[in-house]
């Protein structure tokens, strides 16, 4: 920021030759750099109830009655945050009292002489004029900065030029993170060390996950940062990070102008993103015909070739808040890995196509956004529709994270039956379960063992620990109760399925 815009300091006040102020003893650089908010005069023995921090106090010394009063007086001023003490000489006494000089030295309180010919009002007016000049300089800087930023916004890369101009005006690092939490622009480039950049990215990710529109301040190591979200609550477009702490009113005004311009640019970008999304969705629908020729030509011209077969087809959950950020991330990965990723919206989630031997983007989607993803078995594009069905089933039947269809398939066809199948199985076997409950028989157990033993009476008898004639008798009774022919394969298959559904 413009150095001329800084508040006046003790050093600048002492440097005013027309005031002829003389510093008593030495004052270190830190003391000289203390900013002065106002200059006040008082001869009260204890003026601290009427003082504020950052003030220079002027006195003629009429309040000092004895040598012991100097130390207590200066200690009270120091505790109140007084910047320095000016003593008007030749009014009450000649020169600065040695006791006062000693007390100020003990408290590291800068002490200066105000000669008789310099009225206190002149010192106060000089500081007030300096404050006014600083305020005017800050307002002038803010107007010039906003004008420069507005001109930058008219350049071909308006967003990038605007951020670069903001970094130049604030003389600090400025970065833009997109909705996926990726750093997409920074000025100056590589202006942060690796550890700071990683910590900042984590903080920005937390802000985006909360989804609330807000500004915040934080400190990473020795570097303060200001974060400003872009977009409306629940639909954040990104975050601007500035390597600066609390900004004054003019600085905040300049940042606000950039936020407005960046938000407009990102909204325009979002319109283009929606158009790209609609085109991607159309390509997914084209691939579902299992005829990829047209889709290949379109994708090649815009995003590079489709991933080479064999590929994995993945389907995400349809949570819109996460899908928007995930789509931003996938756009970046498409640019970085041309020919190794394609995605587009399907009927109930994003459809991703990746090489069969490269699942990195799927793992990243889970890590960054907590996505639920189903993945097909390796396939060619002529089996795309079947692969989407596999991925959707794996997603719906799996838990959080990535679920492979191959794992789901091992549980068998019957595991995919709905709750309606359970009701049908209960009704199918009701005559046997009721008889077992009323008569104490074991018909269901016998029927299950018989089917599991490939309908062998001898093997079933061994499994149940009974004679084979007992098995025959029980099966005959079960056949009468069910009114079904157990010699029919279709009947055996249906009863076996009903038993498996009940077992599940």
Order of alpha helices (4+ residues) and beta strands (2+ residues): alpha-beta-alpha-beta-beta-alpha-beta-alpha-beta-alpha-alpha-beta-beta-alpha-beta-beta-beta-alpha-alpha-beta-alpha-beta-beta-alpha-beta-alpha-beta-alpha-alpha-alpha-alpha-alpha-alpha
